Amino acid sequence: MSARLDLAGAARRVGLTLTTAELAGLDDHARRSAIATWRGRMINEHVSARVFASLEHQLARAGRLTDARAAARMVGDEHRHAELCAAVVEALGAAAVAQLPELPTVPEHADADPLEAVLRNVLSISCLSETVAVALIDAERRAAGPPALATLLAQIVADEVQHARSGWRLLEDCAPRLSPDLRARLDDYLVLAFAHLVEHELAHLPARPAPSPAAEAIGVCDGIGARQLFFATVEQIIVPGLQAHGLDAMGAWRAAQRIGAAASSPASAP
């Protein structure tokens, strides 16, 4: 049985208010879409705290104690983000309560030594997912209508920038000492990491525009534009950044796209 996440009390402590005038353009469908969007973000941010808690322990096991302390701070950031998202749910007139999905285990990578194991997760979490999050959330901040909502998104994106940078700094520090064999194994892992990133992001970015400009102004993303931004972020920022540290990110990205194309082709259907 899944756990119940109740952030109603925390949401009220945030004290976010959206005025009647700021919500005037929302019809019932747009309001429901906005509530579902922010409740989904509330869940995702709560789950992310668990991911960073696992990363903290992995970093400590690899002897990266300063990085582990940074990851511990990120756990607090993600819990705070969940509360901020919950505050938007409440401001939209809904309860900041949800059932948590079944949570997969954060990969431990028992087949690798502690440094390689944590590098795999740092690549996936910080260099890929958090870098994408920075781009998408900042776009939402710029599209936000109510000033209080723009300020809330600015707080979240500022933290996400630091979460992404922490991974890039770790890679920059470790890259000069990576053996050719380890680089090759990380290249192989990047194929899987990119494939998972595409699957995860496209599942949360529907290939359709926001229901209305009013809905987009309250945080319901234009899925078509968000997908374009996602691919641009991977191809113009993430891939070149990883290449600069000696990883074959371009080869991994192309291989991941081939995997995605094969999985979605009619011939692959059962």
C-alpha positions in Angstrom: 0.0 0.0 0.0 1.4 3.4 -1.0 2.2 6.1 1.6 0.1 9.2 1.9 1.9 12.6 1.5 0.2 15.4 3.5 1.8 18.8 3.2 -1.3 20.8 3.9 0.0 22.2 7.1 3.4 23.0 5.6 1.7 24.7 2.7 -0.3 27.0 4.9 2.9 28.0 6.8 4.4 29.1 3.4 1.5 31.5 3.2 1.2 31.9 -0.6 -1.8 33.9 -1.8 -3.0 34.1 -5.4 -5.7 36.8 -5.8 -9.0 36.4 -7.5 -7.8 38.8 -10.2 -4.7 36.6 -10.8 -6.9 33.5 -11.2 -9.7 35.1 -13.1 -8.8 33.7 -16.5 -8.8 30.1 -15.3 -11.8 28.0 -16.3 -12.5 24.8 -14.5 -10.4 22.7 -16.8 -7.4 25.0 -16.6 -7.7 25.1 -12.8 -7.8 21.3 -12.6 -4.8 21.1 -14.9 -2.9 23.6 -12.7 -3.8 21.7 -9.5 -2.7 18.4 -11.0 0.5 20.0 -12.3 1.5 21.5 -8.9 0.5 18.4 -7.0 2.6 16.3 -9.3 5.5 18.7 -8.7 4.9 18.4 -4.9 5.3 14.6 -5.2 8.3 14.8 -7.4 10.2 17.2 -5.2 9.4 15.1 -2.1 10.8 12.0 -3.9 13.9 13.9 -5.0 14.8 14.4 -1.4 15.0 10.7 -1.0 17.3 10.5 -4.1 19.7 13.1 -2.6 19.7 11.3 0.7 20.9 8.1 -1.1 23.5 10.2 -3.0 24.7 11.6 0.3 25.5 8.2 1.6 27.2 7.1 -1.6 29.4 10.2 -1.7 30.4 9.6 1.9 31.2 5.9 1.1 33.4 7.1 -1.8 35.3 9.5 0.5 33.8 12.6 -0.9 32.8 14.1 2.5 32.4 17.8 1.3 30.2 16.7 -1.5 28.2 14.5 0.9 27.6 17.5 3.1 26.4 19.4 0.1 24.0 16.5 -0.8 22.6 16.6 2.7 21.7 20.3 2.2 20.0 19.4 -1.1 17.8 17.0 0.8 16.5 20.0 2.8 16.2 22.0 -0.4 14.0 19.4 -2.0 11.7 19.1 1.0 11.3 22.9 1.0 10.5 22.8 -2.7 7.8 20.2 -2.0 6.3 22.6 0.5 6.4 25.5 -1.9 4.6 23.4 -4.6 2.1 22.3 -1.9 1.5 26.0 -1.2 0.5 26.6 -4.8 -1.9 23.6 -4.7 -3.6 25.2 -1.6 -3.6 28.6 -3.2 -5.5 27.1 -6.1 -8.2 25.8 -3.7 -7.2 22.2 -3.4 -5.7 20.1 -0.6 -1.9 19.5 -0.7 -2.4 15.8 -0.1 -1.5 12.9 -2.4 -0.7 9.2 -2.5 2.9 8.5 -3.2 3.7 6.2 -6.1 5.6 3.0 -5.5 9.2 4.3 -5.3 12.0 2.4 -7.1 15.2 1.8 -5.3 17.9 4.4 -6.0 20.6 2.4 -7.8 23.6 1.4 -5.7 25.6 0.0 -8.6 27.0 -2.9 -6.6 29.0 -4.0 -9.7 31.3 -0.9 -9.4 33.7 0.5 -6.8 32.3 3.3 -4.6 33.7 6.2 -6.8 32.5 4.7 -10.1 29.1 4.0 -8.5 28.6 7.5 -7.3 29.9 9.0 -10.5 27.2 7.1 -12.4 24.5 8.6 -10.1 25.9 12.1 -10.1 26.0 12.0 -13.9 22.3 10.9 -14.0 21.0 13.1 -11.2 23.0 16.3 -11.3 24.5 16.6 -14.8 21.5 15.3 -16.6 18.2 15.7 -14.6 19.0 18.8 -12.6 20.5 20.6 -15.6 17.3 19.9 -17.5 15.3 21.0 -14.4 17.1 24.4 -14.4 16.1 25.1 -18.0 12.5 24.0 -17.7 11.8 25.7 -14.3 13.4 28.9 -15.4 11.2 29.0 -18.5 8.2 28.5 -16.2 9.4 31.4 -14.0 9.6 33.7 -17.0 6.1 32.7 -18.1 4.6 33.1 -14.7 1.9 35.7 -14.3 1.4 36.3 -10.6 4.5 37.9 -9.1 4.3 35.7 -6.0 4.4 32.6 -8.3 7.4 33.9 -10.2 9.2 34.6 -6.9 8.5 31.0 -5.7 9.8 29.5 -9.0 12.9 31.8 -8.7 13.6 30.3 -5.3 13.3 26.8 -6.6 15.4 27.4 -9.7 18.2 29.0 -7.7 18.6 25.8 -5.7 18.4 23.6 -8.8 21.3 25.6 -10.3 23.4 24.7 -7.3 22.3 21.0 -7.4 23.4 20.8 -11.1 26.7 22.7 -10.5 27.6 20.3 -7.7 27.6 17.4 -10.1 29.5 19.3 -12.8 32.1 20.3 -10.2 32.6 16.7 -9.0 33.0 15.5 -12.6 35.5 18.3 -13.3 37.5 17.3 -10.2 37.5 13.6 -11.0 37.8 13.6 -14.8 41.6 14.1 -15.1 42.2 11.0 -13.0 39.7 8.6 -14.8 41.3 5.6 -16.4 40.4 4.8 -20.0 38.5 1.7 -18.8 36.5 3.7 -16.4 35.7 6.3 -19.0 34.5 3.6 -21.3 32.2 2.2 -18.6 30.8 5.6 -17.9 30.2 6.1 -21.6 28.2 2.8 -21.6 26.3 4.0 -18.6 25.5 7.3 -20.2 23.5 5.5 -22.9 21.2 4.1 -20.2 21.1 7.4 -18.3 20.1 9.4 -21.4 17.5 6.8 -22.4 16.0 7.0 -18.9 16.1 10.8 -19.0 14.2 11.0 -22.3 11.6 8.5 -21.1 11.1 10.3 -17.8 10.9 13.8 -19.2 8.6 13.1 -22.2 6.3 11.2 -19.8 5.9 14.5 -17.9 5.8 16.8 -20.9 2.7 16.0 -22.9 3.0 16.9 -26.6 0.3 19.5 -26.5 0.2 23.2 -25.6 -1.1 24.6 -22.3 -4.9 24.7 -22.1 -4.9 28.5 -22.2 -2.5 31.5 -21.7 -4.1 31.8 -18.2 -3.2 28.2 -17.4 0.4 28.7 -18.7 0.7 31.8 -16.5 -0.1 29.7 -13.4 2.4 27.0 -14.2 0.8 24.6 -16.7 3.6 24.3 -19.2 3.3 24.4 -22.9 4.4 20.8 -23.5 5.4 21.3 -27.1 7.7 24.2 -26.2 9.0 22.4 -23.1 9.9 19.4 -25.2 11.9 21.6 -27.6 13.7 23.2 -24.7 14.5 19.8 -23.2 16.1 18.5 -26.4 18.0 21.8 -26.8 19.3 21.6 -23.3 20.6 18.1 -23.8 22.2 18.8 -27.1 23.5 22.3 -26.5 24.5 22.2 -22.9 24.7 18.7 -21.4 26.4 16.8 -24.3 29.1 19.5 -24.9 29.7 19.7 -21.2 30.3 16.0 -20.8 32.4 15.9 -24.0 34.6 18.6 -22.5 35.4 16.2 -19.6 36.5 13.4 -21.9 33.2 11.4 -22.1 31.7 10.2 -25.4 28.4 11.9 -24.6 27.5 12.5 -28.2 27.9 8.8 -29.0 25.9 7.9 -25.9 23.1 10.4 -26.8 22.8 9.1 -30.3 22.7 5.5 -29.0 20.0 6.4 -26.5 17.9 8.0 -29.2 18.2 4.8 -31.3 16.9 2.9 -28.3 14.0 5.2 -27.9 13.2 5.1 -31.6 13.3 1.3 -31.6 11.1 1.1 -28.5 8.4 3.4 -30.0 8.3 1.8 -33.5 5.3 -0.3 -34.5 7.6 -3.4 -35.0 8.5 -3.3 -31.3 4.9 -3.5 -30.1 3.8 -6.9 -28.7 
